[in-house]
C-alpha cells in the first residue's frame, strides 16, 4: 500500500471510531448537558495546537475552533474501539497533544468560533496509529475484492469474482456496509449503506472469515462503489476549473473529468509504454492461442494474477511472469494537469459522477498510445484496482 492510501485509510478509521464514540456512548452525556445548559453542542476533530488552557481544534467539518478548558472540565482518554466511557481514564490537559483526536462537548459562542468545554474525550494519536496498523494488517490478511456478479438481498448474500473464482459473501446484521460517494475518491467520504444499494458490476472489497475451500466469506465489513475505467483522448483542458474533456473511445461520448488533490496523475515515459505494450500484446496473443507461458502457467492464470491489486513481490511482474501493470504505473513519477494536451491518449479510473457534475479522477495515466495500439482493451488491465487509492491493499494470497 502506498503512503497516500495509508494516510487516507487512517483518517477514515479515525473518523469512523469517533462517529461510534459520539453516536453511541455520549448520547446520554449530551442529553444531560443539553438539560443543564440549554445550548450544548459537540465537535469532533484533531488537535491543532494547545496554548495554556485553550485547545485549537481542527474539526472534521468547518473552521478551526478555540476550545477553552476550565478547571471543572472533564478530560478522559479512551482506546479506539471502546463504545462507552466505563473504561475511560481521567487525564490532565497537559496530556493532550497535537494530532490527538478529540470529541469536545460544551457551549459554543454566538460567532461559532469558540467553545467552553464541559467535557473532552481524547483518543491519543499513538493509540489510533497502533489500531490502524492492526486494521490494515487484518484487511490484508482477511480481505478480498472483485466485481459483483449477483446480489441476493433477501438472503443477505452477494457473489463476486475474486481472481477468476466466484466467492459468495455472507452478511449479517453486524456487517458494516459502506458505499463510496458518487463524486468522491476519498474512503472517509464513504457512507453507511445497505446490500440493496450494491449492483452487478460494482466493485466490492470485503474482509471477514473465509471458508476452508475459499468459496465463501462471512463478511465483517464491505465497501462498494461504482467506478468508470476507460480509455480516451483529451479534447480540451481547463486549468482554471481543474477539469478536462475526454472522448471515450468505446462509448464515443465526451466525458468531463475533475482533477482533485487526491487524483493520481502519471505520464508513462516512451520506453515504459513500449515495454508494457509488448507484454500486453504477448499476453493477448497467448490467451487467443490458448498457449502457456514459459514458466508453465497458462495465459489465463497470468491474467488472473495481473488483475490483482498490487501487493506481491518484484518490480513489475508476479510469480509466473505476469506483468503487474498497476505496480509499474505506481513507480512512474507523478504528473500534473499541465502535462496534458489536446489529442493525448489517456486511461482513466474515475468515480461514477453525478448527473449534474463531472466524474472525479482517481487515477489518470497518459503516454499510453503504444499500449492502446498493442491491446485496445488494455485500459481494463492497467487499472483494475479502484481500491488502490482509498482502501487497504489486497492480501497477497487469495481465495
C-alpha positions in Angstrom: 0.0 0.0 0.0 1.4 3.4 -0.9 1.6 6.2 1.7 -1.3 8.1 0.2 -3.6 5.1 0.6 -2.4 4.5 4.2 -3.0 8.1 5.3 -6.5 8.2 3.7 -7.5 5.0 5.4 -6.1 6.0 8.8 -8.1 9.3 8.6 -11.1 7.3 7.6 -10.8 4.9 10.5 -10.2 7.7 13.0 -13.4 9.4 11.8 -15.3 6.1 12.0 -14.2 5.5 15.6 -15.3 8.9 16.6 -18.7 8.6 15.0 -19.2 5.5 17.0 -18.0 7.3 20.0 -20.2 10.4 19.6 -23.3 8.5 18.5 -23.3 5.5 20.8 -21.6 6.3 24.1 -22.1 10.0 24.6 -25.8 10.3 23.8 -26.7 10.2 27.5 -24.0 12.7 28.4 -25.1 15.2 25.7 -28.7 14.9 26.9 -27.5 15.8 30.4 -25.5 18.7 29.1 -28.4 20.0 27.0 -30.7 20.0 30.0 -28.1 21.8 32.1 -27.0 24.5 29.7 -29.8 24.6 27.1 -27.1 25.1 24.4 -24.7 22.2 24.5 -23.0 21.1 21.3 -20.3 18.6 20.3 -17.4 19.0 17.9 -15.1 16.2 16.6 -11.6 16.8 15.1 -7.9 16.8 15.6 -5.9 18.9 18.0 -4.1 21.6 16.0 -2.4 23.4 19.0 -2.5 23.6 22.8 -1.8 27.0 24.3 -2.4 27.4 28.0 -6.0 26.4 28.7 -7.1 26.7 25.0 -7.1 23.8 22.6 -7.2 24.8 18.9 -9.4 22.2 17.3 -9.4 21.4 13.5 -12.8 19.9 13.1 -13.8 17.3 10.6 -16.0 20.0 9.0 -16.0 23.7 9.4 -13.4 26.2 10.5 -10.9 25.9 13.4 -12.4 26.2 16.8 -10.9 27.5 20.1 -11.8 25.2 22.9 -11.5 26.7 26.4 -10.8 24.1 29.1 -12.0 25.1 32.6 -11.0 23.6 36.0 -14.3 21.7 36.1 -13.9 20.3 32.5 -13.8 16.5 32.5 -11.0 15.2 30.3 -10.7 11.5 29.7 -8.7 9.2 27.4 -10.3 6.2 25.7 -8.9 3.5 23.5 -10.1 3.1 19.9 -12.9 0.6 19.6 -14.5 1.4 23.0 -18.2 2.1 22.8 -18.8 3.7 26.2 -16.9 5.6 28.8 -16.8 2.9 31.5 -13.1 2.2 30.6 -12.1 5.8 30.1 -9.1 7.1 32.1 -9.0 10.6 33.5 -6.1 12.7 32.2 -4.9 16.3 32.5 -4.8 19.0 29.9 -1.0 18.7 29.6 -1.5 15.1 28.4 -3.4 16.3 25.3 -1.0 16.7 22.3 -1.1 17.9 18.7 -2.5 15.2 16.5 -4.7 13.6 19.1 -8.4 13.1 18.1 -10.9 14.7 20.5 -14.6 14.9 21.0 -15.5 18.1 22.9 -18.8 18.9 24.4 -19.9 22.3 25.8 -21.4 25.7 24.9 -20.4 27.3 21.6 -20.1 31.0 21.2 -22.5 33.0 19.1 -19.9 33.5 16.4 -19.2 29.7 16.3 -15.5 30.4 16.7 -15.0 29.2 20.3 -16.4 26.7 22.7 -16.3 26.5 26.5 -15.8 22.8 27.2 -17.6 20.8 29.8 -16.0 17.5 28.5 -13.1 16.4 26.3 -12.8 12.8 25.2 -9.4 12.0 23.8 -8.1 9.3 21.5 -4.3 9.5 21.5 -2.6 9.7 18.2 -0.3 6.8 19.1 -3.3 4.6 20.1 -5.0 5.4 16.8 -1.9 4.6 14.7 -1.5 1.3 16.5 -5.1 0.4 16.0 -5.0 1.5 12.3 -1.9 -0.7 11.7 -3.8 -3.7 13.2 -6.8 -2.9 10.9 -4.5 -2.6 7.9 -2.9 -6.0 8.6 -6.3 -7.5 9.1 -7.6 -6.2 5.8 -4.5 -7.6 4.1 -4.9 -11.0 5.8 -8.7 -11.4 5.6 -9.7 -9.2 2.7 -10.7 -9.9 -0.8 -12.1 -7.8 -3.7 -13.6 -8.0 -7.1 -16.6 -7.1 -9.3 -20.1 -8.0 -8.2 -21.8 -10.8 -10.2 -25.0 -11.2 -8.3 -26.8 -9.8 -5.3 -29.4 -11.7 -3.2 -30.5 -9.1 -0.7 -33.3 -11.2 1.0 -30.7 -14.0 1.6 -28.1 -11.4 2.7 -25.5 -12.6 0.1 -23.6 -11.4 -2.9 -21.3 -13.1 -5.3 -18.1 -11.5 -6.5 -15.4 -12.7 -9.0 -12.2 -12.7 -7.0 -9.2 -13.6 -9.1 -11.2 -15.7 -11.5 -13.2 -17.5 -8.8 -16.8 -17.0 -7.7 -16.9 -16.2 -4.0 -20.1 -15.8 -2.0 -20.1 -13.1 0.6 -22.4 -13.7 3.5 -23.7 -10.7 5.6 -25.4 -10.4 8.9 -27.0 -7.6 10.9 -23.5 -7.0 12.3 -21.8 -6.5 8.9 -20.7 -2.9 8.4 -21.6 -1.9 4.8 -20.4 1.4 3.3 -20.5 2.9 -0.2 -18.3 5.4 -1.9 -19.9 8.7 -2.7 -20.5 9.1 -6.5 -18.4 12.3 -6.7 -15.5 11.5 -4.2 -12.4 9.4 -4.3 -12.0 9.5 -0.5 -12.5 6.5 1.6 -13.7 8.7 4.5 -16.5 10.0 2.3 -18.0 6.6 2.1 -21.5 6.5 3.6 -23.4 3.9 5.5 -25.1 1.7 3.0 -27.2 -1.5 2.5 -26.9 -4.6 0.5 -29.8 -3.3 -1.7 -27.5 -0.5 -3.0 -24.9 -2.9 -4.4 -25.5 -3.9 -8.0 -23.8 -6.3 -10.5 -20.8 -4.6 -12.0 -19.9 -2.7 -8.8 -16.6 -3.1 -7.2 -16.6 -4.6 -3.7 -13.9 -5.0 -1.1 -14.7 -7.1 2.0 -13.0 -8.6 5.0 -14.0 -11.5 7.1 -13.6 -15.2 7.7 -13.2 -17.4 4.7 -14.4 -20.9 4.3 -11.8 -23.7 4.1 -12.3 -24.0 0.3 -12.2 -20.2 -0.3 -15.6 -20.3 -1.9 -17.3 -18.2 0.7 -16.6 -15.4 3.2 -18.5 -14.3 6.2 -18.1 -10.5 6.0 -17.4 -8.2 8.9 -17.2 -5.2 6.6 -18.0 -4.4 3.0 -17.2 -1.3 1.0 -18.7 -0.9 -2.5 -18.7 1.6 -5.3 -19.3 2.2 -9.0 -16.3 3.2 -11.0 -15.5 4.1 -14.6 -12.5 2.6 -16.2 -12.0 3.8 -19.8 -9.5 4.9 -22.5 -9.9 8.1 -24.5 -8.3 11.1 -26.0 -8.1 14.6 -24.5 -10.3 17.1 -26.2 -9.5 20.1 -24.0 -8.0 21.1 -20.7 -9.4 23.8 -18.4 -6.7 24.6 -15.8 -8.9 27.2 -14.1 -11.5 24.6 -13.1 -9.1 21.7 -12.9 -11.2 19.7 -15.5 -10.6 18.1 -18.8 -12.9 16.9 -21.5 -12.2 13.4 -22.8 -13.5 11.5 -25.8 -14.3 7.9 -24.6 -13.1 5.6 -27.3 -15.6 2.9 -26.5 -18.8 4.9 -26.0 -17.8 7.7 -28.3 -19.2 10.1 -25.7 -17.5 13.3 -24.3 -16.9 13.0 -20.6 -16.0 15.8 -18.2 -13.3 14.7 -15.7 -12.5 16.6 -12.5 -8.9 16.6 -11.1 -8.5 17.0 -7.4 -5.6 16.9 -4.9 -6.4 13.2 -4.3 -6.3 12.3 -8.0 -3.2 10.4 -9.1 -1.8 11.5 -12.4 1.0 9.6 -14.2 2.8 10.0 -17.5 4.4 6.9 -18.9 7.9 7.5 -20.5 8.0 6.1 -24.0 10.3 3.3 -23.0 8.0 2.1 -20.2 4.9 2.4 -22.5 6.7 0.3 -25.2 7.6 -2.3 -22.6 4.1 -2.6 -21.3 2.7 -2.7 -24.8 5.0 -5.6 -25.7 3.9 -7.5 -22.6 0.2 -6.9 -23.1 0.5 -7.9 -26.8 2.2 -11.1 -25.8 -0.3 -11.9 -23.1 -3.2 -11.2 -25.6 -1.7 -13.5 -28.2 -1.1 -16.3 -25.7 -4.7 -16.0 -24.5 -6.1 -16.2 -28.0 -3.9 -19.2 -28.9 -4.6 -20.9 -25.6 -0.9 -21.3 -25.0 1.1 -21.3 -21.8 3.9 -19.1 -20.6 7.5 -20.2 -20.4 7.1 -20.8 -16.7 4.3 -23.3 -17.4 1.3 -21.2 -16.3 -1.5 -20.6 -18.7 -2.2 -17.2 -20.2 -5.5 -17.2 -18.2 -3.5 -17.8 -15.0 -1.2 -14.9 -15.8 -4.1 -12.6 -16.5 -5.8 -13.6 -13.2 -2.7 -12.6 -11.3 -2.0 -9.4 -13.2 -5.6 -8.3 -12.5 -4.9 -8.4 -8.8 -4.1 -5.2 -6.9 -0.5 -4.6 -6.0 0.9 -6.4 -3.1 3.2 -9.1 -4.4 7.0 -9.1 -4.7 9.0 -7.9 -7.7 9.2 -4.6 -9.5 6.9 -5.4 -12.4 5.8 -9.0 -12.5 4.1 -11.6 -10.4 5.5 -15.0 -9.8 4.9 -16.8 -13.2 5.9 -13.8 -15.2 2.6 -11.9 -15.5 3.0 -8.1 -15.9 1.8 -6.2 -12.8 0.8 -3.1 -14.7 -0.6 -1.2 -11.7 2.7 -1.8 -9.9 4.7 -0.4 -12.8 2.4 2.6 -13.0 2.9 3.3 -9.4 6.7 3.6 -9.9 6.3 6.2 -12.6 6.8 9.8 -11.4 3.6 11.8 -10.8 2.3 14.1 -13.5 0.1 17.2 -13.5 -2.8 18.7 -15.4 -0.3 21.0 -17.2 1.3 17.9 -18.8 -1.9 17.1 -20.7 -2.7 18.4 -24.2 -5.4 18.1 -26.8 -5.1 14.7 -28.6 -3.2 12.9 -25.8 -4.3 9.3 -25.2 -5.2 8.6 -21.6 -6.5 5.8 -19.5 -8.7 6.9 -16.6 -10.2 5.3 -13.5 -12.9 7.7 -12.1 -15.8 7.9 -9.8 -19.3 7.3 -11.2 -20.1 11.0 -11.1 -23.5 12.7 -10.7 -26.0 13.6 -13.4 -25.2 17.3 -12.9 -21.5 17.2 -12.3 -18.2 15.7 -13.6 -16.7 12.4 -12.6 -13.7 12.7 -10.3 -10.4 11.1 -11.5 -9.0 8.5 -9.1 -6.1 7.7 -11.4 -5.2 9.1 -14.9 -2.3 7.7 -17.0 -1.1 9.5 -20.1 1.5 8.4 -22.7 -0.4 5.2 -23.3 -0.6 5.4 -27.2 1.6 2.4 -27.7 -0.3 0.3 -25.2 -3.7 1.1 -26.7 -2.3 0.3 -30.2 -1.0 -3.1 -29.0 -4.1 -4.0 -26.9 -7.2 -1.9 -27.4 -8.7 -3.3 -24.1 -5.6 -2.5 -22.1 -7.4 0.1 -20.1 -9.1 -2.6 -18.1 -5.8 -4.5 -17.4 -4.0 -1.3 -16.4 -6.3 -0.2 -13.6 -8.4 -2.9 -12.2 -7.9 -1.9 -8.6 -10.0 1.2 -7.7 -9.2 0.4 -4.0 -5.5 1.4 -4.5 -6.3 5.0 -3.5 -8.7 4.7 -0.7 -8.7 1.3 0.9 -6.4 -1.4 2.2 -4.2 -3.2 -0.3 -5.2 -6.7 -1.3 -3.9 -9.7 0.5 -1.0 -11.5 -1.1 -2.9 -14.8 -1.0 -6.3 -15.2 -2.5 -9.3 -17.4 -2.3 
